[in-house]
């Protein structure tokens, strides 16, 4: 199945970001810690050019702790400032203004040397849909200033938001890219809810997620759904389908004649994956050339 989603407001958002770059000191690139590379929009590199950048891995509370550490190490080895946060609880969110200011320290010191009073850091916050931008902004601002929702595409416009006395944030709508060159990127994004379910085949997405979970997190999957034996051959679709049917049977997803309602079972699997019911899971590993 080919997954594409590029609503018109995303094209507009890209143009607006490019128009505002002259006003921006630093860009905050917000990623989903469960799929840091798949949630990095490759268009952002072209849009932001050489602006100082802080990578923020959100939803780190849902991701594998060991993988969080490895991904942060990779980004820092690439020369980026990077931190992991949980916008929902506010964990480590207070470090964002601190880290953003560090990126501009030389510029700030030059201003001070000239007798100038540095103004608040102006930051652009960008990321794909449903990565938690609005939740993060509200937590940073200490008040509800940005619309939030559990579905992609909630933020439609731009607004400047004051964060204490040291930062001003420009919120932007989430931007996906027109075409996923690697279809697995689309599947990962869909599994975590970054793409509207209305355009998806939920059974395909759940099958993809289930195959990955069975290969990488079998113990957690087995514990959640009282499963007994892992697949002998991960590449055999019948074995993964058997697991899905077993889950559906145990969750009461039954139809006439004892058949399993796979669509209903798929919905359960995806909802529980997104909610962290299976434990802290990361859907992709850092590149193999990562420095150890």
C-alpha positions in Angstrom: 0.0 0.0 0.0 1.3 3.4 -0.9 0.9 6.1 1.8 0.8 9.7 0.9 -0.7 12.7 2.7 0.1 16.3 1.8 -2.9 18.6 2.4 -2.9 22.1 0.9 -2.3 23.8 4.3 1.1 22.1 4.5 2.2 23.6 1.2 1.2 27.0 2.6 3.0 26.3 5.8 6.3 25.6 4.0 6.0 28.9 2.2 5.2 30.8 5.4 8.2 29.3 7.2 10.5 30.4 4.4 9.1 33.9 4.6 9.7 34.1 8.4 13.3 32.8 8.5 14.8 36.2 8.6 13.0 36.8 12.0 14.3 33.5 13.5 17.4 33.0 15.6 17.2 29.2 16.1 15.0 26.4 14.9 13.6 23.7 17.2 13.1 20.5 15.2 10.6 18.3 17.1 10.8 14.6 16.5 8.9 11.6 17.7 11.4 9.6 19.9 9.7 6.3 18.8 10.8 6.9 15.2 13.4 9.7 15.2 14.6 9.3 11.6 11.2 8.6 10.1 9.8 11.7 11.8 12.5 13.9 10.4 11.1 15.7 7.4 13.9 15.8 4.8 12.4 19.0 3.4 13.3 20.8 6.6 17.0 20.8 5.9 16.3 22.7 2.7 13.8 25.1 4.3 16.0 26.0 7.3 19.3 26.2 5.4 22.0 27.0 8.0 19.9 28.2 10.9 21.2 27.0 14.3 19.1 24.0 15.2 18.0 22.2 18.4 16.7 18.6 17.9 14.1 17.8 20.5 12.9 14.1 20.8 9.4 14.3 22.2 7.3 11.4 23.6 10.5 10.0 25.0 8.5 8.4 27.8 6.9 6.1 25.2 10.2 5.2 23.6 12.8 2.6 24.5 15.1 4.3 27.0 18.2 2.6 25.6 17.2 3.7 22.1 16.6 7.2 23.3 20.2 7.4 24.5 21.6 5.9 21.2 19.6 8.3 19.0 20.7 11.3 21.0 24.3 10.2 20.7 23.8 9.9 16.9 22.4 13.4 16.5 25.1 14.9 18.6 27.8 13.0 16.6 26.2 14.7 13.5 26.9 18.1 15.2 23.4 18.9 16.4 22.3 19.9 19.9 19.8 17.3 21.0 17.7 16.5 24.0 14.8 14.2 24.9 11.6 15.5 26.5 8.1 14.5 27.5 5.8 17.4 26.6 2.8 15.7 28.3 4.4 15.7 31.8 6.9 18.5 31.2 9.9 16.3 31.8 13.1 18.1 30.7 11.1 20.7 28.8 12.7 23.5 30.8 16.0 22.6 29.1 14.8 23.8 25.7 15.2 27.6 26.3 18.6 26.8 28.0 19.9 24.8 25.1 18.5 27.2 22.5 20.3 30.1 24.2 23.6 28.1 24.2 23.4 27.9 20.4 23.4 31.7 20.3 25.9 32.3 23.1 28.6 33.9 20.8 26.1 36.2 19.2 24.7 37.2 22.7 28.2 37.8 24.1 29.0 40.1 21.1 25.8 42.1 21.8 26.7 42.4 25.4 30.2 43.6 24.6 28.7 46.3 22.5 26.6 47.5 25.4 23.4 46.0 23.9 20.7 44.3 25.9 20.0 40.9 24.2 16.4 40.4 23.2 14.5 37.2 23.8 15.6 34.3 21.6 13.2 33.9 18.7 12.7 30.3 17.9 10.8 28.5 15.1 9.3 25.2 16.2 8.7 22.7 13.4 7.8 19.1 13.1 5.5 16.6 11.4 1.8 16.3 12.4 0.9 14.8 15.7 4.4 15.0 17.1 3.2 17.1 20.0 4.1 20.7 19.0 1.1 22.3 20.6 1.4 20.3 23.8 5.1 21.3 24.1 4.3 25.0 23.4 1.6 25.0 26.1 4.0 23.4 28.6 6.8 25.9 27.7 4.4 28.9 27.9 2.8 27.6 31.2 -0.7 28.2 29.8 -3.0 27.0 27.0 -2.0 29.1 24.0 -2.0 26.5 21.2 -4.7 24.1 20.1 -4.0 20.4 20.9 -5.5 17.2 19.7 -4.8 13.5 19.3 -5.1 13.7 15.5 -2.7 15.1 12.9 -3.4 18.5 11.3 -4.8 20.4 14.4 -2.5 23.4 14.0 -3.5 25.3 10.8 -1.8 28.8 11.2 1.1 30.6 12.8 1.4 32.6 16.0 4.2 34.1 18.2 4.1 32.8 21.7 6.1 34.3 24.6 8.0 31.8 26.8 9.1 33.5 30.0 11.4 36.4 29.4 14.1 34.6 27.3 12.2 33.1 24.4 9.6 33.8 21.8 8.2 30.8 19.8 6.7 30.8 16.4 4.4 27.8 16.1 3.8 26.3 12.6 1.5 23.6 11.3 3.0 20.1 10.9 4.6 19.4 7.5 4.9 16.0 5.9 6.6 15.6 2.6 4.8 14.9 -0.7 6.2 11.5 -1.4 7.8 8.8 0.9 10.7 7.3 -1.0 10.8 4.5 1.6 7.4 3.1 2.1 8.5 1.8 5.5 8.7 5.4 6.7 5.0 5.8 5.8 4.1 2.7 7.7 6.0 3.8 10.8 4.4 7.2 10.7 1.0 5.7 10.3 1.6 3.2 13.2 2.2 6.1 15.5 -0.7 8.2 14.3 1.1 10.9 12.3 -1.1 10.2 9.3 -4.9 10.5 9.3 -6.4 7.0 9.6 -9.2 7.8 7.1 -6.7 7.4 4.3 -5.2 4.2 5.5 -5.9 0.5 5.5 -5.6 -0.2 9.3 -5.0 -3.9 8.8 -1.9 -3.2 6.7 -0.5 -0.8 9.3 -1.3 -3.1 12.2 0.3 -6.0 10.3 3.5 -4.0 9.7 3.6 -2.9 13.4 2.9 -6.4 14.6 5.7 -7.9 12.6 8.2 -5.4 14.0 7.0 -5.9 17.5 7.2 -9.7 17.2 10.8 -9.5 16.0 12.1 -6.8 18.4 9.8 -6.8 21.4 8.3 -10.2 21.6 8.3 -10.4 25.4 6.3 -7.2 25.8 3.9 -8.3 23.0 3.4 -11.7 24.6 2.8 -10.3 28.0 0.2 -7.8 26.8 -1.8 -10.3 24.8 -1.0 -13.6 26.6 0.7 -15.0 23.6 2.6 -18.3 23.8 5.0 -18.9 20.9 6.9 -16.3 18.8 6.8 -16.7 15.0 9.4 -19.2 13.7 9.7 -17.3 10.4 9.2 -13.6 10.7 8.9 -13.3 6.9 6.0 -15.7 6.7 2.9 -13.5 6.6 0.7 -16.4 7.8 2.5 -16.5 11.1 2.0 -12.8 11.7 -1.6 -13.1 10.7 -2.0 -16.0 13.2 -0.8 -13.6 15.9 -3.2 -10.9 14.9 -6.1 -13.4 14.9 -5.0 -14.7 18.3 -5.1 -11.2 19.7 -8.5 -10.6 18.0 -9.9 -13.8 19.5 -8.7 -12.9 23.0 -10.1 -9.3 22.7 -13.5 -10.5 21.6 -13.2 -9.4 18.0 -15.5 -12.1 16.7 -17.9 -12.3 13.8 -20.3 -14.9 12.6 -19.0 -18.4 12.2 -16.2 -17.7 14.6 -14.3 -15.5 12.2 -12.0 -12.8 13.5 -12.8 -9.2 12.8 -9.3 -8.2 11.7 -10.2 -4.5 11.3 -11.3 -4.3 14.9 -8.3 -6.3 16.1 -6.0 -4.0 14.1 -7.6 -0.9 15.7 -6.9 -2.3 19.2 -3.3 -3.1 18.3 -2.6 0.4 17.0 -4.4 2.2 19.8 -2.5 0.3 22.4 0.8 0.8 20.7 0.3 4.5 20.5 -0.8 4.7 24.1 2.3 2.8 25.4 0.2 -0.1 26.6 2.9 -2.6 25.4 5.7 -0.7 27.2 8.3 1.7 25.9 8.9 0.9 22.3 11.0 2.4 19.5 10.1 1.5 16.0 13.5 2.0 14.4 17.2 1.8 15.4 20.0 4.3 14.8 22.1 3.8 11.8 24.7 1.0 12.0 27.5 3.5 11.4 26.7 5.2 14.7 29.9 5.9 16.8 29.9 3.7 19.8 
